[in-house]
Amino acid sequence: MQISSQKVATFHYTLTNDDDEVLDSSDGGDPLAYIHGTGNLISGLEQHLEGKGAGDQFMAAIAAAQAYGERDEELVQTLGKESFAEIEDLRVGLQLEASGDDDESRIVTVVAVEGDRVTVDGNHPLAGQTLHFDVNVVSVREATATELDHGHVHGPGGHHH
């Protein structure tokens, strides 16, 4: 069976950046499981997985536009520390949920705390980067009706209720 829309695929992967630093890996754990075509993976990786089957191995370089997008410097803001008064452990690296003028929520990362000023970045940490995947497809199967209804895989490598 080949990976196509509404199929459950599981795969092991190692993700590296342009400097060959390992950013993430399933090595030593369960393979990642997802339903193909539901937007649960970055689009560039999903395109490379299309048509693959169990046992297929490949390398893929995914440009930023097909991964987490280009960096948008408008998503970096410096605010007064008083905006974070309710946060006890305000520190660089802390991720917070914020809502903007459009009432959309977004995860922001604290990138600087200097005096009474706090700088947050709403870009995904991997925005602007080419991502390199080393992939080994483990299995492909039909998604169950429940998985399709819930929008995620159940069981090993997927969601557990």
N, C-alpha and C positions, 0 to 999 in steps of 0.2 A: 504494500500500500504506500502511496506517495502523499506527502504533505500537501494539503489543499484546504480550501475553505471548510470550516466546521469540523476539521479533524483535530484530534488531540495528538500533539507531538511532544516527545520528551527528548532532551538533548543535554549532553555535558558541554561545557564551554569554559574557555579562559579568555578574559577580556583584558587587553593591554592598550596603552596609549602609544603615541608616536615615539616615545623614548623607551619603549618595550618594558615599561613598568606594569606589573600585574595590578589591575584595578579591581577585579572580581573573578571568581572562579567557582565552579561547582565541584572541583576536584576534592575528593574525600567526603562528599555528601551526595544527596539525591540529585538526579538530573532535574533540570528545570522542565516543568510541564506547562503547556499553554494550549488554548484553542486557537487555531490558525484563522486569521481573518477577523478577529474581534478587537484588534487594536491594543492587545495586551503586551506587545513587544514594540520596540522601535521599528519604524517602517522599513528601514534599510535591511535590518536583520531578517525580518519577516519575508522580504522579497528574495533574499538569498536562500531561505529555507524552503520556499515554494518548490514543489516537485521532487524534493529529496525524500529518501526512504531510510529505513533502519539500516545502520551500518555505514551510511554515507558520512564522510569526513571532508571538511573544507575550511579554508581560511577566507575571511571577508574583511575588507576595509570599508567602513561605513563613514561617509562624509557627515559633517556636523548637521547639514540640512536634512539628512535622512535619519538622524539620531535624536539629539536633544536640542537641535537648532543652533543658530549662531548666537553669540553673546549679544545682549541688548543692554547697553550702558544706561538706558533710561530706567532699568529695573534695579539700579544701585542707588540707594538713597541714604542720606545722613539725616538723622532725626535727633531731637533732644532726648536725653536720658529719661526725662519725665514720662515719655510715651511708653516706657517699659517699667514703670514703677511697680507693677504687680509681679514682676519676675524677680525672684530671689537670687537666682544663680545666673545672672546675665554675663555671658562670656563669649569670646570668639569661638565659632564653630557651632553654637547653639542654633537649632532650627526651630522656627516658629511658624504658626499659621497666621497669615495676615489677610485682611480684606482691603481691596483698593476702592477707588471711587466708583467702580462699576459693580461693587458688591461681590465680585468674584474672589474666592479665597485662593491663596497661593502660599506655598512654602517659601520662606525667606531664611537665609543664613546670616547670622551675625558675623561680619568680617572684620570689624574694628570697634573697639570701645576706647575712646580717648577723652578723658575728662568727662564733660557733661554731654558728649556727642557719641552717637551709636550709628555705625554704618551697617546697613543690611543689603543683601544681594538676592534678588528674586530670580536670578538665572538658575537653571539646573546646574549642579556642580560640574557636569560634563559638557555643558553648552560650549560650542565653539571648537570642540575637539573631534578629530578623526578617531574613531574607535576601531580596534582590530580584534576580531573574534576568531578563535580556533574552536571549531564546532565538531562534535561527534554525535550524530543522530542515533538515539537508542531505540525508540519505538514510534510507531504511528498507528492510531486506531480511530474508530468512529467516536465522536463525542456522544454522550448520553443526552437524552432529552432534558434531564435535570441540569446537567452541566451547561447546555446551551441556554436554558432558561435563566440560570444563575450568572452566566457569563464568565465562569471560571471552571478549572479542572478540580474534581474531587479526588481524594485518595493520595497515594505517594507522589511527592513532587508538586502537588497541588494544594488546594484549600481543604481543610478539615473542619467539619461542623461539630 
